[in-house]
Amino acid sequence: MVQAEIQEFLSYVISQLIDHPEEMVLESSKGEGRRTIYKLRLRQSDVGKVIGKQGCTIAALRSLLSVAAERSGEKAVLEIIEDGSPR
Amino acid sequence: MNTSSNPRDILDSMLVLLGFVCEVKAFPTNRGLTLQVYTADKDRLLARSGAVVDDLQLLVNRILQARDKEAPRVQVDVEHWREMQDDSLVQKVRRLAESVRMTGLPIQLEPMNGYERRIVHNAFKEDPDVVSWSPPDDARLKRITLRKRSDGGKASET
C-alpha cells in the first residue's frame, strides 16, 4: 500500500517537473531487507529538471520518499537510470 | 491524480500521497502566498528541524515554476511554525547587528540557506546603519556578513 502511494507521489511530482512525462518510466522493486528501490527513466533532456540546481530537487524528493517509507518501517531509494546505469 | 495549477491543491495532493491527514489553507501575506498546513501529525511534518517542510516548499515552487517561470514563490508553513522561526531569526540577527552598530566591527553569521538569507537581507534592507552581505557564489549554504553601512553600501541578496 505504502509502495503504491510512494510511486504515485513520485509520479505526480516528477511528471509536473519535466517536459516529456509521456516518456517517463517509474518502476519499483524490493531490495534487501525492507528496502524498496524506485527506478526512474526519463528523456535525457528531462534528467536535469529532476536533479535540479546543485541536486536540490532530487534531494528533496529522496528526503520526502524516506519520510513516507518510514511510516511503515521501510526504506526507499530513488535512482535515475541513465544508459542502463543508476545515478 | 489532480494536476491543478493551484498551489494549495498541489501541496494537498503531495501530502495526501505522503500519508498525511491534513487541511491546507492559503493566506496572502506581505511575502506572497503562504500555505498553512493543519494536521494531527505535526511532529512528523516538522521532523529534521523543518527540513521536510523546506522540501515540500521547494517541490511546490519547482512545479509552479515549471509551468510558469514567473510564478510567484509560495511559502509552506505548518500551523505557523515557520512564521515563529522566521521571527526568532530576525530577532537574533537584530541583536547581533546592535554590536556592529556599537563597535563598527563586522560579524559573520552562521551558514544559512537561501530562504533564511532572504529573511536576513529583508530585515536590513531599510536599516540606516547596518548592511547585510553574502558572497556571490552558487553555494547552497552561505555565511552572511553584517557590517556598518558605508556610503553607497548595498546589500547582496543571494
gemmi code that builds the backbone of each chain (N, CA, C; Angstrom):
import gemmi

chains = {
    "A": [
        ("MET", (0.846, -1.213, 0.000), (0.000, 0.000, 0.000), (0.871, 1.251, 0.000)),
        ("VAL", (1.864, 1.285, 0.949), (2.752, 2.437, 1.023), (3.558, 2.560, -0.266)),
        ("GLN", (3.995, 1.402, -0.770), (4.793, 1.387, -2.005), (4.004, 2.013, -3.165)),
        ("ALA", (2.730, 1.662, -3.263), (1.895, 2.208, -4.344), (1.712, 3.709, -4.178)),
        ("GLU", (1.540, 4.148, -2.917), (1.353, 5.584, -2.660), (2.622, 6.369, -2.963)),
        ("ILE", (3.768, 5.780, -2.593), (5.047, 6.461, -2.860), (5.257, 6.568, -4.370)),
        ("GLN", (4.959, 5.494, -5.057), (5.133, 5.511, -6.513), (4.224, 6.576, -7.136)),
        ("GLU", (3.014, 6.687, -6.592), (2.080, 7.689, -7.114), (2.573, 9.103, -6.784)),
        ("PHE", (3.154, 9.259, -5.578), (3.709, 10.561, -5.181), (4.822, 10.972, -6.152)),
        ("LEU", (5.757, 10.048, -6.393), (6.875, 10.344, -7.297), (6.367, 10.679, -8.690)),
        ("SER", (5.433, 9.870, -9.144), (4.885, 10.065, -10.471), (4.188, 11.429, -10.579)),
        ("TYR", (3.434, 11.773, -9.539), (2.702, 13.042, -9.511), (3.662, 14.231, -9.591)),
        ("VAL", (4.709, 14.214, -8.749), (5.630, 15.358, -8.701), (6.497, 15.411, -9.961)),
        ("ILE", (7.126, 14.282, -10.293), (8.100, 14.293, -11.402), (7.426, 14.629, -12.735)),
        ("SER", (6.234, 14.082, -12.944), (5.573, 14.329, -14.233), (5.277, 15.822, -14.434)),
        ("GLN", (5.202, 16.566, -13.329), (4.913, 18.001, -13.452), (6.181, 18.855, -13.562)),
        ("LEU", (7.332, 18.214, -13.372), (8.593, 18.952, -13.463), (9.217, 18.859, -14.854)),
        ("ILE", (8.811, 17.850, -15.611), (9.510, 17.552, -16.866), (8.682, 17.942, -18.093)),
        ("ASP", (9.379, 17.975, -19.233), (8.706, 18.366, -20.484), (8.046, 17.176, -21.188)),
        ("HIS", (8.550, 15.960, -20.906), (8.024, 14.788, -21.618), (7.575, 13.688, -20.643)),
        ("PRO", (6.499, 13.973, -19.891), (6.035, 12.969, -18.914), (5.608, 11.662, -19.571)),
        ("GLU", (5.227, 11.740, -20.833), (4.763, 10.527, -21.529), (5.907, 9.523, -21.730)),
        ("GLU", (7.150, 10.002, -21.602), (8.302, 9.093, -21.771), (8.863, 8.622, -20.424)),
        ("MET", (8.244, 9.072, -19.350), (8.744, 8.700, -18.021), (8.348, 7.259, -17.683)),
        ("VAL", (9.312, 6.496, -17.193), (9.022, 5.125, -16.743), (9.500, 5.033, -15.295)),
        ("LEU", (8.590, 4.665, -14.410), (8.938, 4.550, -12.995), (8.582, 3.142, -12.534)),
        ("GLU", (9.593, 2.412, -12.092), (9.366, 1.031, -11.646), (9.897, 0.879, -10.234)),
        ("SER", (9.282, -0.021, -9.479), (9.804, -0.272, -8.137), (10.094, -1.748, -7.966)),
        ("SER", (11.104, -2.026, -7.162), (11.421, -3.430, -6.871), (11.902, -3.523, -5.432)),
        ("LYS", (11.705, -4.694, -4.851), (12.119, -4.909, -3.464), (13.617, -5.177, -3.415)),
        ("GLY", (14.302, -4.461, -2.549), (15.727, -4.694, -2.369), (15.962, -5.517, -1.122)),
        ("GLU", (17.152, -5.431, -0.577), (17.471, -6.192, 0.633), (16.701, -5.638, 1.821)),
        ("GLY", (16.334, -6.529, 2.750), (15.622, -6.101, 3.955), (14.303, -5.460, 3.588)),
        ("ARG", (14.020, -4.340, 4.216), (12.742, -3.657, 3.956), (12.956, -2.461, 3.045)),
        ("ARG", (13.816, -2.665, 2.049), (14.180, -1.568, 1.161), (13.458, -1.695, -0.184)),
        ("THR", (12.903, -0.590, -0.635), (12.286, -0.584, -1.967), (13.072, 0.379, -2.849)),
        ("ILE", (13.392, -0.078, -4.044), (14.144, 0.771, -4.974), (13.193, 1.247, -6.080)),
        ("TYR", (13.157, 2.557, -6.249), (12.334, 3.157, -7.308), (13.276, 3.584, -8.424)),
        ("LYS", (13.085, 2.997, -9.587), (13.966, 3.297, -10.722), (13.227, 4.163, -11.734)),
        ("LEU", (13.887, 5.275, -12.065), (13.248, 6.266, -12.927), (14.020, 6.402, -14.232)),
        ("ARG", (13.296, 6.259, -15.328), (13.907, 6.503, -16.647), (13.187, 7.676, -17.290)),
        ("LEU", (13.994, 8.587, -17.856), (13.435, 9.809, -18.443), (14.119, 10.111, -19.753)),
        ("ARG", (13.523, 10.989, -20.551), (14.235, 11.517, -21.711), (15.452, 12.289, -21.158)),
        ("GLN", (16.581, 12.158, -21.828), (17.828, 12.753, -21.329), (17.681, 14.248, -20.998)),
        ("SER", (16.924, 14.962, -21.837), (16.792, 16.413, -21.614), (15.981, 16.734, -20.356)),
        ("ASP", (15.283, 15.741, -19.801), (14.486, 15.979, -18.588), (15.255, 15.639, -17.310)),
        ("VAL", (16.385, 14.954, -17.450), (17.113, 14.489, -16.258), (17.512, 15.666, -15.363)),
        ("GLY", (18.046, 16.712, -15.974), (18.479, 17.885, -15.202), (17.336, 18.535, -14.442)),
        ("LYS", (16.135, 18.461, -14.986), (14.982, 19.089, -14.321), (14.629, 18.352, -13.027)),
        ("VAL", (14.854, 17.035, -13.034), (14.552, 16.245, -11.827), (15.691, 16.375, -10.812)),
        ("ILE", (16.902, 16.519, -11.306), (18.039, 16.663, -10.388), (18.035, 18.067, -9.773)),
        ("GLY", (17.803, 19.082, -10.596), (17.732, 20.454, -10.098), (19.091, 21.066, -9.838)),
        ("LYS", (19.066, 22.374, -9.546), (20.290, 23.119, -9.299), (20.991, 22.548, -8.065)),
        ("GLN", (22.230, 22.154, -8.252), (23.041, 21.558, -7.175), (22.369, 20.336, -6.545)),
        ("GLY", (21.509, 19.675, -7.317), (20.878, 18.442, -6.832), (19.776, 18.672, -5.812)),
        ("CYS", (19.322, 19.919, -5.692), (18.328, 20.249, -4.659), (16.997, 19.524, -4.869)),
        ("THR", (16.559, 19.425, -6.131), (15.236, 18.842, -6.384), (15.236, 17.346, -6.063)),
        ("ILE", (16.250, 16.627, -6.538), (16.276, 15.182, -6.259), (16.517, 14.926, -4.775)),
        ("ALA", (17.259, 15.807, -4.123), (17.494, 15.638, -2.679), (16.172, 15.782, -1.923)),
        ("ALA", (15.335, 16.746, -2.341), (14.035, 16.945, -1.690), (13.129, 15.736, -1.939)),
        ("LEU", (13.153, 15.217, -3.171), (12.334, 14.037, -3.490), (12.768, 12.838, -2.636)),
        ("ARG", (14.074, 12.637, -2.537), (14.585, 11.489, -1.759), (14.252, 11.631, -0.278)),
        ("SER", (14.324, 12.855, 0.216), (14.025, 13.080, 1.626), (12.543, 12.776, 1.923)),
        ("LEU", (11.650, 13.235, 1.049), (10.218, 13.002, 1.272), (9.852, 11.528, 1.086)),
        ("LEU", (10.586, 10.897, 0.200), (10.415, 9.457, -0.026), (10.710, 8.696, 1.265)),
        ("SER", (11.774, 9.089, 1.939), (12.149, 8.449, 3.202), (11.092, 8.673, 4.263)),
        ("VAL", (10.570, 9.900, 4.320), (9.536, 10.217, 5.309), (8.325, 9.305, 5.109)),
        ("ALA", (7.939, 9.128, 3.840), (6.770, 8.293, 3.547), (7.040, 6.827, 3.867)),
        ("ALA", (8.241, 6.360, 3.544), (8.570, 4.947, 3.764), (8.707, 4.618, 5.254)),
        ("GLU", (9.254, 5.569, 6.012), (9.465, 5.352, 7.452), (8.158, 5.079, 8.197)),
        ("ARG", (7.066, 5.576, 7.621), (5.741, 5.350, 8.218), (5.486, 3.873, 8.482)),
        ("SER", (5.970, 3.029, 7.571), (5.743, 1.591, 7.750), (7.071, 0.872, 8.015)),
        ("GLY", (8.018, 1.598, 8.572), (9.293, 0.988, 8.946), (10.112, 0.522, 7.755)),
        ("GLU", (9.925, 1.150, 6.613), (10.660, 0.724, 5.421), (11.666, 1.781, 4.988)),
        ("LYS", (12.507, 1.401, 4.044), (13.454, 2.348, 3.458), (13.164, 2.434, 1.963)),
        ("ALA", (13.398, 3.591, 1.412), (13.125, 3.763, -0.015), (14.296, 4.479, -0.675)),
        ("VAL", (14.614, 4.058, -1.874), (15.735, 4.635, -2.617), (15.215, 5.030, -3.996)),
        ("LEU", (15.598, 6.230, -4.445), (15.218, 6.657, -5.795), (16.474, 6.722, -6.656)),
        ("GLU", (16.444, 5.997, -7.768), (17.587, 6.015, -8.690), (17.122, 6.493, -10.059)),
        ("ILE", (17.947, 7.340, -10.663), (17.669, 7.722, -12.053), (18.560, 6.841, -12.918)),
        ("ILE", (17.955, 6.125, -13.832), (18.723, 5.222, -14.681), (19.081, 5.944, -15.985)),
        ("GLU", (20.382, 6.086, -16.190), (20.866, 6.720, -17.430), (21.762, 5.739, -18.146)),
        ("ASP", (21.515, 5.447, -19.382), (22.308, 4.497, -20.175), (22.470, 3.170, -19.430)),
        ("GLY", (21.413, 2.738, -18.767), (21.449, 1.457, -18.068), (22.097, 1.504, -16.701)),
        ("SER", (22.717, 2.660, -16.315), (23.381, 2.732, -15.003), (22.619, 3.653, -14.059)),
        ("PRO", (22.509, 3.261, -12.777), (21.823, 4.135, -11.825), (22.636, 5.365, -11.482)),
        ("ARG", (21.933, 6.455, -11.163), (22.602, 7.693, -10.753), (22.082, 8.093, -9.385)),
    ],
    "B": [
        ("MET", (-4.978, 11.415, -10.930), (-4.471, 12.368, -9.933), (-4.675, 13.799, -10.417)),
        ("ASN", (-5.083, 14.641, -9.479), (-5.341, 16.043, -9.771), (-4.056, 16.768, -10.171)),
        ("THR", (-4.056, 17.435, -11.335), (-2.875, 18.204, -11.731), (-3.243, 19.678, -11.848)),
        ("SER", (-3.956, 20.149, -10.858), (-4.348, 21.557, -10.800), (-3.101, 22.428, -10.693)),
        ("SER", (-3.191, 23.670, -11.175), (-2.046, 24.575, -11.045), (-2.204, 25.460, -9.805)),
        ("ASN", (-3.213, 25.150, -8.992), (-3.429, 25.896, -7.762), (-2.424, 25.397, -6.712)),
        ("PRO", (-1.577, 26.306, -6.153), (-0.561, 25.863, -5.190), (-1.136, 25.052, -4.026)),
        ("ARG", (-2.308, 25.448, -3.560), (-2.920, 24.743, -2.426), (-3.246, 23.304, -2.801)),
        ("ASP", (-3.799, 23.116, -4.005), (-4.157, 21.769, -4.469), (-2.902, 20.909, -4.660)),
        ("ILE", (-1.817, 21.530, -5.175), (-0.569, 20.777, -5.400), (-0.036, 20.263, -4.064)),
        ("LEU", (0.031, 21.151, -3.080), (0.557, 20.744, -1.769), (-0.358, 19.699, -1.127)),
        ("ASP", (-1.662, 19.913, -1.228), (-2.623, 18.979, -0.641), (-2.446, 17.588, -1.248)),
        ("SER", (-2.299, 17.513, -2.574), (-2.126, 16.217, -3.238), (-0.843, 15.539, -2.766)),
        ("MET", (0.241, 16.316, -2.653), (1.514, 15.738, -2.211), (1.392, 15.178, -0.798)),
        ("LEU", (0.774, 15.939, 0.081), (0.663, 15.499, 1.479), (-0.195, 14.243, 1.614)),
        ("VAL", (-1.277, 14.193, 0.853), (-2.147, 13.009, 0.900), (-1.368, 11.773, 0.463)),
        ("LEU", (-0.591, 11.909, -0.635), (0.180, 10.762, -1.142), (1.307, 10.375, -0.185)),
        ("LEU", (1.756, 11.321, 0.634), (2.798, 11.013, 1.620), (2.188, 10.460, 2.913)),
        ("GLY", (0.860, 10.340, 2.936), (0.189, 9.697, 4.066), (-0.224, 10.645, 5.190)),
        ("PHE", (-0.313, 11.937, 4.905), (-0.727, 12.885, 5.943), (-2.223, 13.165, 5.833)),
        ("VAL", (-2.888, 13.146, 6.972), (-4.281, 13.581, 7.015), (-4.213, 15.042, 7.457)),
        ("CYS", (-4.594, 15.939, 6.584), (-4.375, 17.357, 6.914), (-5.345, 18.262, 6.157)),
        ("GLU", (-5.288, 19.522, 6.542), (-6.053, 20.541, 5.824), (-5.066, 21.634, 5.428)),
        ("VAL", (-5.137, 22.097, 4.198), (-4.232, 23.156, 3.734), (-5.058, 24.407, 3.453)),
        ("LYS", (-4.638, 25.512, 4.047), (-5.337, 26.786, 3.807), (-4.338, 27.777, 3.225)),
        ("ALA", (-4.779, 28.567, 2.264), (-3.903, 29.553, 1.620), (-4.201, 30.945, 2.168)),
        ("PHE", (-3.129, 31.655, 2.540), (-3.265, 33.020, 3.052), (-2.334, 33.956, 2.296)),
        ("PRO", (-2.853, 35.039, 1.723), (-1.927, 36.014, 1.126), (-1.223, 36.782, 2.251)),
        ("THR", (0.101, 36.955, 2.141), (0.849, 37.711, 3.158), (1.695, 38.758, 2.439)),
        ("ASN", (2.440, 39.556, 3.224), (3.284, 40.575, 2.573), (4.453, 39.942, 1.829)),
        ("ARG", (4.712, 38.643, 2.068), (5.795, 37.970, 1.338), (5.240, 37.048, 0.251)),
        ("GLY", (3.976, 37.206, -0.107), (3.366, 36.347, -1.122), (2.378, 35.392, -0.471)),
        ("LEU", (2.113, 34.291, -1.174), (1.109, 33.343, -0.676), (1.737, 32.372, 0.324)),
        ("THR", (1.076, 32.198, 1.460), (1.532, 31.200, 2.432), (0.495, 30.092, 2.510)),
        ("LEU", (0.991, 28.855, 2.439), (0.108, 27.698, 2.580), (0.305, 27.137, 3.984)),
        ("GLN", (-0.734, 27.260, 4.806), (-0.650, 26.745, 6.181), (-1.222, 25.334, 6.206)),
        ("VAL", (-0.449, 24.421, 6.781), (-0.902, 23.033, 6.900), (-1.342, 22.789, 8.338)),
        ("TYR", (-2.528, 22.241, 8.491), (-3.040, 21.886, 9.816), (-3.197, 20.375, 9.852)),
        ("THR", (-2.522, 19.742, 10.809), (-2.549, 18.276, 10.860), (-2.317, 17.780, 12.281)),
        ("ALA", (-2.852, 16.601, 12.569), (-2.598, 15.980, 13.871), (-1.209, 15.345, 13.874)),
        ("ASP", (-0.626, 15.207, 12.691), (0.670, 14.554, 12.527), (1.789, 15.597, 12.373)),
        ("LYS", (1.668, 16.654, 13.158), (2.563, 17.803, 13.053), (4.036, 17.427, 13.286)),
        ("ASP", (4.280, 16.531, 14.263), (5.668, 16.176, 14.600), (6.398, 15.536, 13.423)),
        ("ARG", (5.683, 14.681, 12.697), (6.307, 14.006, 11.556), (6.619, 15.021, 10.448)),
        ("LEU", (5.735, 15.990, 10.313), (5.918, 17.011, 9.274), (7.020, 18.005, 9.649)),
        ("LEU", (7.217, 18.207, 10.944), (8.245, 19.163, 11.383), (9.547, 18.451, 11.755)),
        ("ALA", (9.633, 17.176, 11.385), (10.842, 16.399, 11.707), (12.061, 17.011, 11.024)),
        ("ARG", (13.224, 16.638, 11.490), (14.509, 17.082, 10.914), (14.610, 18.610, 10.898)),
        ("SER", (14.215, 19.233, 11.986), (14.298, 20.698, 12.148), (13.641, 21.453, 10.999)),
        ("GLY", (12.552, 20.932, 10.511), (11.807, 21.650, 9.466), (12.264, 21.322, 8.048)),
        ("ALA", (13.211, 20.385, 7.913), (13.716, 20.059, 6.566), (12.604, 19.482, 5.678)),
        ("VAL", (11.649, 18.774, 6.286), (10.553, 18.184, 5.499), (9.687, 19.307, 4.897)),
        ("VAL", (9.433, 20.331, 5.697), (8.635, 21.470, 5.215), (9.403, 22.201, 4.110)),
        ("ASP", (10.723, 22.353, 4.301), (11.552, 23.005, 3.270), (11.487, 22.214, 1.959)),
        ("ASP", (11.537, 20.873, 2.072), (11.497, 20.037, 0.863), (10.149, 20.174, 0.150)),
        ("LEU", (9.073, 20.195, 0.938), (7.738, 20.361, 0.337), (7.648, 21.718, -0.368)),
        ("GLN", (8.155, 22.751, 0.300), (8.113, 24.102, -0.274), (8.913, 24.168, -1.571)),
        ("LEU", (10.092, 23.551, -1.555), (10.933, 23.565, -2.763), (10.205, 22.890, -3.928)),
        ("LEU", (9.587, 21.724, -3.666), (8.938, 20.996, -4.762), (7.683, 21.712, -5.267)),
        ("VAL", (6.908, 22.300, -4.361), (5.720, 23.040, -4.810), (6.168, 24.194, -5.722)),
        ("ASN", (7.224, 24.906, -5.311), (7.706, 26.028, -6.132), (8.290, 25.565, -7.460)),
        ("ARG", (8.996, 24.419, -7.451), (9.547, 23.885, -8.708), (8.417, 23.531, -9.692)),
        ("ILE", (7.351, 22.944, -9.164), (6.214, 22.570, -10.025), (5.582, 23.837, -10.612)),
        ("LEU", (5.394, 24.846, -9.766), (4.773, 26.090, -10.241), (5.660, 26.770, -11.281)),
        ("GLN", (6.988, 26.766, -11.032), (7.906, 27.426, -11.966), (8.079, 26.624, -13.260)),
        ("ALA", (7.869, 25.309, -13.195), (7.951, 24.500, -14.414), (6.819, 24.880, -15.366)),
        ("ARG", (5.707, 25.329, -14.797), (4.559, 25.741, -15.622), (4.667, 27.190, -16.046)),
        ("ASP", (5.221, 28.011, -15.139), (5.331, 29.443, -15.423), (6.588, 29.960, -14.728)),
        ("LYS", (7.593, 30.295, -15.527), (8.881, 30.739, -14.961), (8.733, 31.949, -14.036)),
        ("GLU", (7.693, 32.743, -14.281), (7.489, 33.956, -13.477), (6.547, 33.720, -12.295)),
        ("ALA", (6.189, 32.474, -12.056), (5.233, 32.187, -10.971), (5.767, 32.708, -9.639)),
        ("PRO", (4.939, 33.443, -8.879), (5.417, 33.936, -7.579), (5.677, 32.774, -6.629)),
        ("ARG", (6.712, 32.919, -5.802), (7.071, 31.865, -4.857), (6.004, 31.744, -3.777)),
        ("VAL", (5.762, 30.510, -3.344), (4.841, 30.327, -2.223), (5.633, 29.793, -1.031)),
        ("GLN", (5.100, 30.049, 0.128), (5.741, 29.595, 1.350), (4.872, 28.502, 1.963)),
        ("VAL", (5.511, 27.444, 2.447), (4.757, 26.373, 3.105), (5.064, 26.448, 4.606)),
        ("ASP", (4.011, 26.427, 5.398), (4.172, 26.515, 6.856), (3.287, 25.456, 7.510)),
        ("VAL", (3.629, 25.113, 8.730), (2.817, 24.142, 9.476), (2.357, 24.815, 10.763)),
        ("GLU", (1.082, 25.117, 10.796), (0.467, 25.752, 11.968), (1.331, 26.908, 12.501)),
        ("HIS", (1.805, 27.756, 11.590), (2.550, 28.990, 11.901), (3.935, 28.736, 12.500)),
        ("TRP", (4.428, 27.497, 12.405), (5.758, 27.165, 12.947), (6.847, 27.989, 12.253)),
        ("ARG", (6.808, 28.041, 10.937), (7.850, 28.755, 10.189), (7.823, 30.257, 10.506)),
        ("GLU", (6.600, 30.765, 10.630), (6.434, 32.182, 10.955), (7.170, 32.507, 12.262)),
        ("MET", (7.024, 31.607, 13.250), (7.682, 31.829, 14.544), (9.198, 31.684, 14.416)),
        ("GLN", (9.642, 30.708, 13.594), (11.074, 30.513, 13.373), (11.679, 31.753, 12.712)),
        ("ASP", (10.968, 32.279, 11.711), (11.452, 33.454, 10.977), (11.573, 34.657, 11.909)),
        ("ASP", (10.541, 34.837, 12.767), (10.571, 35.958, 13.708), (11.750, 35.832, 14.657)),
        ("SER", (12.011, 34.598, 15.114), (13.105, 34.451, 16.072), (14.452, 34.641, 15.375)),
        ("LEU", (14.552, 34.274, 14.080), (15.797, 34.518, 13.319), (16.048, 36.031, 13.186)),
        ("VAL", (14.985, 36.767, 12.860), (15.131, 38.225, 12.698), (15.542, 38.863, 14.028)),
        ("GLN", (14.906, 38.424, 15.114), (15.257, 38.984, 16.435), (16.718, 38.702, 16.770)),
        ("LYS", (17.169, 37.463, 16.456), (18.546, 37.069, 16.769), (19.548, 37.932, 15.983)),
        ("VAL", (19.320, 38.095, 14.678), (20.294, 38.865, 13.889), (20.219, 40.365, 14.217)),
        ("ARG", (19.064, 40.835, 14.613), (18.956, 42.253, 15.013), (19.774, 42.502, 16.281)),
        ("ARG", (19.774, 41.494, 17.184), (20.592, 41.625, 18.413), (22.068, 41.687, 18.039)),
        ("LEU", (22.489, 40.817, 17.090), (23.888, 40.808, 16.655), (24.239, 42.121, 15.949)),
        ("ALA", (23.273, 42.663, 15.230), (23.515, 43.915, 14.496), (23.770, 45.079, 15.447)),
        ("GLU", (23.215, 44.989, 16.657), (23.443, 46.049, 17.631), (24.926, 46.174, 17.945)),
        ("SER", (25.615, 45.024, 18.009), (27.047, 45.048, 18.298), (27.812, 45.678, 17.128)),
        ("VAL", (27.380, 45.403, 15.902), (28.013, 46.007, 14.718), (27.809, 47.520, 14.761)),
        ("ARG", (26.601, 47.908, 15.147), (26.256, 49.332, 15.220), (27.128, 50.050, 16.264)),
        ("MET", (27.338, 49.374, 17.406), (28.094, 49.999, 18.506), (29.593, 50.024, 18.227)),
        ("THR", (30.125, 48.889, 17.753), (31.589, 48.759, 17.634), (32.109, 49.100, 16.240)),
        ("GLY", (31.239, 48.967, 15.241), (31.689, 49.189, 13.865), (32.410, 47.970, 13.289)),
        ("LEU", (32.507, 46.899, 14.107), (33.201, 45.690, 13.624), (32.210, 44.744, 12.949)),
        ("PRO", (32.591, 44.182, 11.787), (31.649, 43.271, 11.101), (31.487, 41.948, 11.850)),
        ("ILE", (30.351, 41.294, 11.600), (30.073, 39.977, 12.213), (29.639, 39.038, 11.098)),
        ("GLN", (30.177, 37.811, 11.155), (29.759, 36.801, 10.180), (28.740, 35.881, 10.849)),
        ("LEU", (27.611, 35.681, 10.188), (26.564, 34.832, 10.752), (26.813, 33.369, 10.407)),
        ("GLU", (26.062, 32.473, 11.037), (26.214, 31.048, 10.748), (25.731, 30.750, 9.315)),
        ("PRO", (26.184, 29.635, 8.721), (25.755, 29.326, 7.343), (24.222, 29.204, 7.245)),
        ("MET", (23.663, 29.795, 6.211), (22.199, 29.773, 6.041), (21.829, 29.392, 4.613)),
        ("ASN", (20.653, 28.807, 4.468), (20.169, 28.502, 3.118), (19.545, 29.766, 2.509)),
        ("GLY", (19.153, 29.670, 1.246), (18.654, 30.829, 0.517), (17.432, 31.463, 1.166)),
        ("TYR", (16.556, 30.639, 1.683), (15.333, 31.138, 2.314), (15.672, 31.991, 3.538)),
        ("GLU", (16.581, 31.459, 4.387), (16.956, 32.190, 5.601), (17.707, 33.479, 5.243)),
        ("ARG", (18.567, 33.379, 4.208), (19.330, 34.572, 3.811), (18.397, 35.681, 3.332)),
        ("ARG", (17.348, 35.291, 2.604), (16.385, 36.284, 2.116), (15.737, 37.020, 3.297)),
        ("ILE", (15.423, 36.275, 4.345), (14.798, 36.876, 5.528), (15.748, 37.890, 6.160)),
        ("VAL", (17.033, 37.503, 6.275), (18.016, 38.402, 6.901), (18.212, 39.645, 6.034)),
        ("HIS", (18.390, 39.448, 4.719), (18.597, 40.612, 3.843), (17.395, 41.559, 3.897)),
        ("ASN", (16.201, 40.992, 3.942), (14.997, 41.832, 4.028), (14.984, 42.632, 5.325)),
        ("ALA", (15.462, 42.003, 6.396), (15.450, 42.664, 7.705), (16.364, 43.889, 7.725)),
        ("PHE", (17.404, 43.897, 6.869), (18.360, 45.013, 6.886), (18.245, 45.938, 5.674)),
        ("LYS", (17.253, 45.654, 4.840), (17.089, 46.442, 3.615), (16.988, 47.943, 3.904)),
        ("GLU", (16.231, 48.282, 4.924), (15.984, 49.694, 5.232), (16.815, 50.180, 6.418)),
        ("ASP", (17.710, 49.355, 6.927), (18.471, 49.751, 8.121), (19.451, 50.881, 7.758)),
        ("PRO", (19.434, 51.985, 8.507), (20.304, 53.117, 8.147), (21.783, 52.875, 8.467)),
        ("ASP", (22.087, 51.941, 9.379), (23.474, 51.775, 9.840), (24.135, 50.469, 9.421)),
        ("VAL", (23.346, 49.402, 9.338), (23.936, 48.074, 9.123), (23.481, 47.499, 7.783)),
        ("VAL", (24.441, 46.885, 7.079), (24.123, 46.271, 5.797), (24.477, 44.782, 5.871)),
        ("SER", (23.697, 43.958, 5.160), (23.987, 42.511, 5.124), (24.579, 42.176, 3.758)),
        ("TRP", (25.538, 41.289, 3.766), (26.217, 40.927, 2.506), (26.497, 39.431, 2.493)),
        ("SER", (26.208, 38.780, 1.359), (26.635, 37.373, 1.241), (27.431, 37.195, -0.040)),
        ("PRO", (28.399, 36.274, -0.058), (29.264, 36.101, -1.222), (28.462, 35.697, -2.460)),
        ("PRO", (28.812, 36.243, -3.629), (28.013, 35.991, -4.837), (28.378, 34.685, -5.539)),
        ("ASP", (28.497, 33.592, -4.793), (28.777, 32.302, -5.450), (27.509, 31.450, -5.434)),
        ("ASP", (27.609, 30.226, -5.948), (26.419, 29.380, -6.079), (26.230, 28.404, -4.920)),
        ("ALA", (27.000, 28.574, -3.855), (26.890, 27.623, -2.740), (25.482, 27.639, -2.168)),
        ("ARG", (25.016, 26.481, -1.709), (23.667, 26.412, -1.147), (23.628, 27.096, 0.222)),
        ("LEU", (24.644, 26.826, 1.039), (24.734, 27.462, 2.350), (25.813, 28.541, 2.309)),
        ("LYS", (25.467, 29.728, 2.745), (26.444, 30.825, 2.748), (26.374, 31.547, 4.085)),
        ("ARG", (27.488, 32.214, 4.402), (27.538, 32.984, 5.644), (27.370, 34.469, 5.313)),
        ("ILE", (26.364, 35.061, 5.881), (26.121, 36.499, 5.684), (27.048, 37.285, 6.613)),
        ("THR", (27.568, 38.399, 6.111), (28.332, 39.311, 6.954), (27.486, 40.555, 7.213)),
        ("LEU", (27.409, 40.927, 8.482), (26.749, 42.188, 8.839), (27.859, 43.199, 9.069)),
        ("ARG", (27.795, 44.323, 8.384), (28.821, 45.347, 8.603), (28.193, 46.726, 8.579)),
        ("LYS", (28.943, 47.667, 9.087), (28.464, 49.044, 9.157), (28.289, 49.556, 7.729)),
        ("ARG", (27.187, 50.206, 7.490), (26.904, 50.725, 6.156), (27.821, 51.902, 5.843)),
        ("SER", (28.493, 51.788, 4.699), (29.294, 52.943, 4.275), (28.505, 53.628, 3.174)),
        ("ASP", (28.928, 54.786, 2.720), (28.194, 55.495, 1.664), (28.087, 54.613, 0.433)),
        ("GLY", (26.896, 54.450, -0.051), (26.688, 53.663, -1.264), (26.696, 52.166, -1.017)),
        ("GLY", (26.847, 51.734, 0.247), (26.860, 50.306, 0.555), (25.540, 49.662, 0.188)),
        ("LYS", (25.603, 48.499, -0.456), (24.366, 47.832, -0.879), (24.372, 46.389, -0.416)),
        ("ALA", (23.228, 45.896, -0.062), (23.127, 44.501, 0.350), (23.156, 43.606, -0.872)),
        ("SER", (23.749, 42.432, -0.713), (23.763, 41.468, -1.800), (22.793, 40.352, -1.459)),
        ("GLU", (21.665, 40.328, -2.133), (20.626, 39.362, -1.776), (20.795, 38.086, -2.553)),
        ("THR", (21.698, 37.227, -2.080), (21.912, 35.956, -2.764), (21.608, 34.827, -1.826)),
    ],
}
model = gemmi.Model(1)
for chain_id, residues in chains.items():
    chain = gemmi.Chain(chain_id)
    for i, (resn, *xyz) in enumerate(residues, 1):
        res = gemmi.Residue()
        res.name, res.seqid = resn, gemmi.SeqId(i, " ")
        for name, pos in zip(("N", "CA", "C"), xyz):
            atom = gemmi.Atom()
            atom.name, atom.element = name, gemmi.Element(name[0])
            atom.pos, atom.b_iso = gemmi.Position(*pos), 0.0
            res.add_atom(atom)
        chain.add_residue(res)
    model.add_chain(chain)
structure = gemmi.Structure()
structure.add_model(model)
structure.setup_entities()
